[in-house]
Amino acid sequence: MTAITRRAALAAAVAGSAAAASGAAPAATPTGFTDGYVQNGDVRIHFASIGKGPAVVFVHGFPDFWLTWEKQMKAVAATGHRAIAIDQRGYNLSDKPKGDENYVMAKMVSDVAAVIRQEGGGRCALVGHDWGGVVSWTTAYTHPEMIERLAICNLPHPNGLNRELANPDGKQALASTYAQNFKKPGAASQLPVEALAHAASTPENYNAYLEAFKRSDMNAALAYYRMNYPVAPYVRGPDLPPLKMRTLLVHGLKDTALLAPAIDGTWRWIDAPFTMVTIPGAGHFVQRDAADEVSMAITNWLAAPPLKTA
């Protein structure tokens, strides 16, 4: 099942049976990792961490939870950093507030900022994937003083994604059909947890994913789409200005949901050292499909000297 593409798996999920009931007991955290929590207003955010040193915060996407970063976290910890991976609100051991208004982008960004303030001393390196990539791009724009450097896996820069969604060739718009389907009434009731766990996991961690997804609120997970994904037909808006921090972009070229043309021109929107790594054999879950390559890219990015400030 690990060969299932993200788009095919998600399409199957929408067409499948109802999700399994939640409430499973938390699985044991893997050896070497420590659990922790950050309170952000009324919402408590769970995270796992490993290592000591400057903070590197990891943010997962849909459907996922903190464990997706296990191999990268171990690699980062081995370089003298503290790797911290959160469960985004709605997922696994983090709180799951009711109401779509609790899943606007500003709320997810505030969760990341709360983690950085408490666990990173107010500044960190930030790594995001999928919706975690959207949250990370947005955090970098809205809280640049908190982000020393930025790494994004399989989520194009917002300017590139918006350009391709509005592209008359329609390829990215067609690839995003699943996102519009996720906005439809009742979509969450048609998400089979087993299929989602197969799509996001490996055989070795399938059971951990299944338990985490049973604890998660899939209606909350789809609120990310309802509240933040652009409405079709897509219209390209004004570009965001260039970011001024060291940035790494990693993209698995077999991603069928976020197509590779959207990463073209990313260098124009980064006014700082920028590295792009494309991996032809990897799909959307690039941190799983090419774990060693992604870990190497991230540790090399961390090893680069910090930018001089005026």
C-alpha positions, 0 to 999 in steps of 0.5 A: 500500500505504500505505493499508493499516490496521495491523490489516489488515496485521498480520492479513495478515502472520499469515496470509501466507508465511514471512519473508525471511532476515535478514542484509542489509547495513546501509543508509546512514543518511540525510544529517544523521543520526549513528549511535551505540550504548549498551551496556546490560548484555549488550545493545547498543542502536543509535540515530540522532541529529541536532541539538545541544541538550537531548535528545529521545529517540524510541522506536518500536513494532511493526513499525518502527525508528528511521526512523519518526521521521525528519520529527519528528527533523528538526523537533525538531533545528531548534528547538535540540534533539538528537533521538535515536531508538533501535532497540528490542531485537530490531530492525534494528541493535540486539542481539536476545537470545534468550529471551522473558525478555529482552523483559519490560517492565523490559528495554525500559525499562532500554534507554531509561534507558541511552540517557538516562544516556549521551546525555541527561545523565540527563534528557530529553524522551521520545516514544513510539509503539505499543510504544514508547508503552508503554515510554515510559509505563512509563519515566515511571512508573518513572524520573520523575526522568529524564523532563522531559516526555512525548509519546505517539503512538497508545498510550492511557494504560494506565488507559484501555486497560485500561478499554476492554479490559475494557469489556463492549461488547467493541470494544477486545477484538475489535480486539486479537484480532491481539495474542492471535494473535501469542502463538500458537506459530509466529506469527513464522514466518508474518510476511512481511517484505514485507507488514510493510514495506509497512504501516509505510513510505511508497513513498519509504522502503520499501527501507530498511524492508525491509532493516531488517525483514530484519535484525530478529528477528520472533520477538523482536518478538512476544515483546513481546506474549507477555510484556507484552500482557494475557491475554484475557478482560481484567480491569480492574485498579487504576488507576495514579496520576497522572503529574506531568510535562508530557504530550502525547498525539497520536492518529490517530482511524482507528487500528483496533487502538487505538480512540479511546475509550481516550483518553477521560479521560486528563486525569484521570491527568496531574497537570500541563499536558496537551495532547491532539491528535486527528487524524481523517484519520490511522491508527495510524502517525500520525507518518507519516500526519500528519507535519507535524501531529505535528511541530508538536504535538511542537515546540510541546510542547517550546517550553512552559516547563519545570515549576517544581520545589519 
